Amino acid sequence: MSTLRVPEIVPCPAHDCERLRKAFEGFLTDGEEVIWVLGHRNAKQRKEIRETYQQLFNESLIDRLRKELSSNFRDAVILWTYDPPERDAHLANKALKDKRKDVSCLQVLLEIACASTPSHLMSVREAYCSIFDCSLEEDIASCVSQPIIRKLLVNLVRSYRYDKEVVNLEVAESEASRLHVAINTRQLDDDQLIWILSTRNFFQLRATFACYKKLYGIAFEEDIKKCGNGDLESLLNVALLCVECPEKHFAKVLRDSIIGLGTDEESLNRAVINRSEIDMLRVREEYANMYNEDLEGAIIRDTSSHYKEFLMTLLGKRI
């Protein structure tokens, strides 16, 4: 399901580092060469390149990219070059420290908690502690002012779910009933609701949501919308979509990033870069089904130059 294209024969990290070093020489950096090297290496290979670059030249590759590249192209390449847990730790920190205090920024945390494997979430938490000298939970507690939102996010990010396809239909039916009680009483901050969402494995949750629809004739997310359109309702629906179908969630993120006036490059980068090694083929399919449009064509219309070429490379295309 990945769209990343890695050559059959991959040069050694030292060779890739020499190519990058040469690309940085002269008045203008050779962006094509940077794309050709970093845009065709998987996470393990990129990490080896970073480590080797530091050893060979006594310099951080990330720092050098920051100096040599510019604008959206620079931001995308640096984000891609980070190790995935390190990348998500940086994204989470940026979302929490965002001065706009827009609750929509916090959906990054829901993606990490609900659209990632349990082991990846643990790695993100470890990376966060290492980079920022505090835990992700601590920063949520200090940066998120709304108690209900804080409660939801802390519970989701500190969870460690079982990662196998195990489903108990009796439990699913029972917990669907509990969710329905929370909806009927409009208590979306109910401890049982948050406990279910933050502890059950994703397969069990999907079974619970299916039972909910079967029992009550309406999808759980639709019932949440009936409770209002506040911040909690908005974030809960993001969490549910990330659990049920991450590909649809990221298709929506991509659509929102390029539709209308201007482009939200941060969201565009996050979606393309985070999913290109996971499920971007399915994200592209969902995008086409949902919006009757080709994702690549939509991105091409909204981007330019090396930035456009880099994103297309990660999507498995060459233009």
C-alpha positions as CSV (number, residue, x, y, z in Angstrom):
1,M,0.0,0.0,0.0
2,S,3.1,2.2,0.1
3,T,3.7,4.6,-2.8
4,L,7.4,5.0,-2.0
5,R,9.7,3.7,-4.9
6,V,13.0,2.4,-3.7
7,P,15.5,1.1,-6.3
8,E,16.2,-2.6,-6.4
9,I,19.9,-1.9,-5.8
10,V,20.3,0.8,-3.2
11,P,23.7,2.5,-2.9
12,C,25.5,2.4,0.4
13,P,24.7,5.3,2.8
14,A,28.2,6.7,2.3
15,H,27.6,7.0,-1.4
16,D,24.3,8.7,-0.9
17,C,25.9,11.1,1.6
18,E,28.6,12.0,-1.0
19,R,25.9,12.7,-3.6
20,L,24.0,15.0,-1.1
21,R,27.2,16.8,-0.2
22,K,27.9,17.4,-3.8
23,A,24.4,18.6,-4.4
24,F,25.0,21.3,-1.7
25,E,28.0,22.7,-3.4
26,G,27.9,25.8,-5.5
27,F,25.6,28.8,-5.4
28,L,22.4,26.8,-5.8
29,T,21.6,23.5,-4.3
30,D,20.8,20.7,-6.8
31,G,17.2,20.0,-5.7
32,E,16.8,17.3,-8.2
33,E,19.6,15.4,-6.6
34,V,18.2,15.8,-3.1
35,I,14.9,14.4,-4.3
36,W,16.5,11.5,-6.2
37,V,18.4,10.4,-3.1
38,L,16.1,11.1,-0.1
39,G,12.8,10.7,-2.1
40,H,13.7,7.1,-3.0
41,R,14.8,5.8,0.4
42,N,12.7,4.2,3.1
43,A,12.8,5.2,6.8
44,K,15.6,2.8,7.8
45,Q,17.7,3.9,4.8
46,R,17.1,7.6,5.6
47,K,18.2,7.1,9.2
48,E,21.4,5.4,8.0
49,I,22.1,8.3,5.7
50,R,21.6,10.8,8.5
51,E,23.9,8.9,10.8
52,T,26.5,8.4,8.1
53,Y,26.4,12.0,7.1
54,Q,27.1,13.1,10.7
55,Q,30.0,10.7,10.9
56,L,31.6,11.7,7.5
57,F,31.2,15.4,7.7
58,N,30.7,16.1,11.4
59,E,27.5,17.9,10.6
60,S,23.8,17.3,11.0
61,L,22.1,16.5,7.7
62,I,18.9,18.1,9.0
63,D,20.8,21.3,9.8
64,R,22.4,21.3,6.4
65,L,19.0,20.8,4.6
66,R,17.6,23.7,6.6
67,K,20.4,25.9,5.3
68,E,20.4,24.8,1.7
69,L,16.7,24.5,0.9
70,S,13.9,27.0,1.2
71,S,10.2,27.4,1.8
72,N,7.8,24.5,1.4
73,F,10.4,22.3,-0.3
74,R,12.7,22.6,2.7
75,D,9.9,21.9,5.2
76,A,8.8,18.8,3.3
77,V,12.2,17.3,2.9
78,I,13.2,17.9,6.5
79,L,9.9,16.3,7.7
80,W,10.5,13.3,5.5
81,T,14.2,12.9,6.6
82,Y,13.2,12.6,10.3
83,D,12.8,9.1,11.7
84,P,8.9,8.6,11.8
85,P,8.6,8.6,15.6
86,E,10.8,11.7,15.8
87,R,8.8,13.3,13.0
88,D,5.5,12.7,14.9
89,A,7.0,14.0,18.1
90,H,7.9,17.3,16.3
91,L,4.4,17.5,14.8
92,A,2.7,16.9,18.2
93,N,4.9,19.5,19.9
94,K,4.2,22.1,17.2
95,A,0.5,21.4,17.4
96,L,0.5,21.8,21.2
97,K,2.6,25.0,21.1
98,D,0.6,26.6,18.2
99,K,-0.2,30.1,19.3
100,R,-3.5,30.1,17.4
101,K,-4.9,27.7,19.9
102,D,-7.2,26.3,17.2
103,V,-8.5,23.0,18.4
104,S,-8.2,21.7,14.8
105,C,-4.4,21.7,15.3
106,L,-4.9,18.9,17.9
107,Q,-6.1,16.4,15.3
108,V,-2.4,15.6,14.8
109,L,-2.5,14.0,18.2
110,L,-5.5,11.9,17.3
111,E,-3.8,10.7,14.1
112,I,-0.8,9.6,16.2
113,A,-3.0,7.9,18.8
114,C,-5.7,6.4,16.6
115,A,-4.3,6.0,13.1
116,S,-1.0,4.5,14.1
117,T,0.1,1.1,15.5
118,P,0.4,0.8,19.3
119,S,4.2,0.3,18.9
120,H,4.5,3.5,16.8
121,L,2.7,5.5,19.5
122,M,5.0,4.2,22.1
123,S,8.0,5.1,20.0
124,V,6.6,8.6,19.5
125,R,6.2,9.1,23.3
126,E,9.8,7.9,23.8
127,A,11.0,10.3,21.1
128,Y,9.0,13.2,22.6
129,C,10.6,12.7,26.0
130,S,14.1,12.5,24.4
131,I,13.7,15.7,22.2
132,F,11.6,17.9,24.5
133,D,12.7,16.8,28.0
134,C,9.1,16.1,29.1
135,S,6.4,13.6,28.3
136,L,3.8,14.1,25.7
137,E,1.2,13.8,28.4
138,E,2.8,16.6,30.5
139,D,2.7,19.0,27.5
140,I,-0.9,18.1,26.8
141,A,-1.8,18.8,30.4
142,S,0.0,22.2,30.3
143,C,-1.0,23.3,26.8
144,V,-4.6,22.3,26.5
145,S,-6.9,24.5,28.5
146,Q,-10.2,22.7,28.1
147,P,-10.5,20.0,30.8
148,I,-12.6,17.7,28.6
149,I,-10.3,17.9,25.6
150,R,-7.3,17.4,27.9
151,K,-8.9,14.3,29.4
152,L,-9.6,12.8,26.0
153,L,-6.1,13.5,24.6
154,V,-4.2,12.3,27.6
155,N,-6.1,9.0,27.7
156,L,-5.7,8.4,24.0
157,V,-1.9,9.1,23.8
158,R,-1.0,7.1,26.9
159,S,-2.9,4.0,25.7
160,Y,-1.2,0.8,24.6
161,R,-3.8,-1.2,22.7
162,Y,-3.6,-4.9,21.9
163,D,-2.4,-5.1,18.3
164,K,-4.0,-8.4,17.1
165,E,-7.3,-9.0,15.3
166,V,-9.3,-10.2,18.3
167,V,-13.0,-9.4,18.6
168,N,-15.6,-10.3,21.3
169,L,-19.0,-9.7,19.9
170,E,-20.7,-9.8,23.3
171,V,-18.4,-7.1,24.6
172,A,-19.0,-5.1,21.4
173,E,-22.8,-5.2,21.9
174,S,-22.5,-4.3,25.6
175,E,-20.2,-1.4,24.9
176,A,-22.3,-0.1,22.1
177,S,-25.1,0.1,24.7
178,R,-22.8,2.1,27.0
179,L,-22.0,4.5,24.2
180,H,-25.7,4.9,23.4
181,V,-26.3,5.9,27.0
182,A,-23.6,8.5,26.8
183,I,-25.2,9.9,23.7
184,N,-28.7,10.0,25.1
185,T,-27.5,11.8,28.2
186,R,-25.2,14.1,26.1
187,Q,-22.3,13.1,28.3
188,L,-19.5,12.8,25.7
189,D,-16.9,13.2,28.4
190,D,-18.3,10.1,30.2
191,D,-15.5,8.0,31.7
192,Q,-16.9,4.8,30.1
193,L,-16.9,6.3,26.7
194,I,-13.4,7.6,26.9
195,W,-12.2,4.3,28.5
196,I,-13.7,2.3,25.6
197,L,-12.1,4.6,22.9
198,S,-8.7,4.7,24.5
199,T,-8.2,1.0,25.5
200,R,-9.9,-1.3,23.1
201,N,-8.0,-2.6,20.1
202,F,-9.0,-1.1,16.8
203,F,-10.7,-4.3,15.5
204,Q,-12.9,-4.5,18.7
205,L,-13.8,-0.8,18.3
206,R,-14.9,-1.3,14.7
207,A,-17.1,-4.2,15.8
208,T,-18.6,-2.0,18.6
209,F,-19.4,0.7,16.0
210,A,-21.0,-1.8,13.7
211,C,-23.1,-3.1,16.6
212,Y,-24.1,0.4,17.5
213,K,-25.4,1.0,14.0
214,K,-27.2,-2.3,13.9
215,L,-28.8,-1.8,17.3
216,Y,-29.8,1.9,16.9
217,G,-30.1,2.4,13.2
218,I,-27.6,5.2,13.0
219,A,-23.8,5.4,12.9
220,F,-22.1,6.4,16.2
221,E,-20.4,9.4,14.6
222,E,-23.8,10.6,13.3
223,D,-25.2,10.5,16.8
224,I,-22.2,12.4,18.1
225,K,-23.0,15.2,15.6
226,K,-26.5,15.4,17.1
227,C,-24.9,16.3,20.4
228,G,-23.6,19.6,19.0
229,N,-20.7,21.0,17.0
230,G,-18.3,21.9,19.7
231,D,-14.6,21.1,20.0
232,L,-15.2,17.8,21.8
233,E,-17.7,16.6,19.2
234,S,-15.3,17.6,16.4
235,L,-12.3,15.8,17.9
236,L,-14.3,12.7,18.8
237,N,-15.4,12.4,15.1
238,V,-11.8,12.7,14.0
239,A,-10.8,10.0,16.4
240,L,-13.6,7.7,15.2
241,L,-12.7,8.2,11.5
242,C,-9.0,7.5,12.3
243,V,-10.0,4.2,14.0
244,E,-12.6,3.1,11.4
245,C,-10.8,4.2,8.2
246,P,-7.5,6.1,8.4
247,E,-7.4,6.3,4.6
248,K,-10.7,8.3,4.5
249,H,-9.4,10.6,7.3
250,F,-6.2,11.4,5.4
251,A,-8.1,11.8,2.1
252,K,-10.1,14.5,3.9
253,V,-7.0,16.1,5.3
254,L,-5.6,16.3,1.8
255,R,-8.8,17.7,0.4
256,D,-9.0,20.4,3.1
257,S,-5.4,21.3,2.6
258,I,-5.8,22.2,-1.1
259,I,-9.4,23.3,-1.6
260,G,-10.3,27.0,-1.6
261,L,-8.0,30.0,-1.5
262,G,-4.4,29.2,-0.7
263,T,-2.8,25.9,0.3
264,D,-2.3,24.5,3.8
265,E,1.2,23.2,3.2
266,E,1.6,21.9,6.7
267,S,-1.4,19.6,6.5
268,L,-0.5,18.6,2.9
269,N,3.0,17.7,4.0
270,R,1.9,15.8,7.0
271,A,-0.6,13.6,5.1
272,V,1.6,12.8,2.2
273,I,4.8,12.3,4.2
274,N,3.2,10.3,7.0
275,R,1.2,7.9,4.9
276,S,3.4,7.4,1.8
277,E,5.2,4.4,3.5
278,I,2.0,3.1,5.0
279,D,-1.2,3.3,3.0
280,M,-1.0,6.1,0.5
281,L,-2.3,3.8,-2.3
282,R,-5.5,3.4,-0.4
283,V,-5.6,7.1,0.5
284,R,-5.4,7.9,-3.2
285,E,-8.2,5.5,-3.9
286,E,-10.4,7.0,-1.2
287,Y,-9.7,10.5,-2.4
288,A,-10.8,9.6,-5.9
289,N,-14.0,7.9,-4.6
290,M,-14.9,10.7,-2.2
291,Y,-14.1,13.7,-4.4
292,N,-14.3,12.2,-8.0
293,E,-10.9,13.6,-8.7
294,D,-7.3,12.4,-9.1
295,L,-5.2,13.3,-6.0
296,E,-2.0,13.8,-7.9
297,G,-3.7,16.2,-10.3
298,A,-5.2,18.2,-7.5
299,I,-1.8,18.5,-5.8
300,I,0.0,19.5,-9.0
301,R,-2.5,22.4,-9.5
302,D,-1.7,23.7,-6.0
303,T,2.1,23.3,-5.9
304,S,5.1,24.1,-8.0
305,S,8.8,23.6,-8.7
306,H,10.9,21.2,-6.5
307,Y,8.2,21.1,-3.9
308,K,5.7,19.7,-6.4
309,E,8.2,17.2,-7.7
310,F,9.1,16.0,-4.3
311,L,5.5,15.3,-3.3
312,M,4.9,13.5,-6.6
313,T,7.9,11.4,-5.9
314,L,6.5,10.3,-2.6
315,L,3.2,9.6,-4.3
316,G,5.0,7.3,-6.7
317,K,4.8,9.6,-9.7
318,R,7.3,11.5,-11.8
319,I,6.3,14.6,-13.6
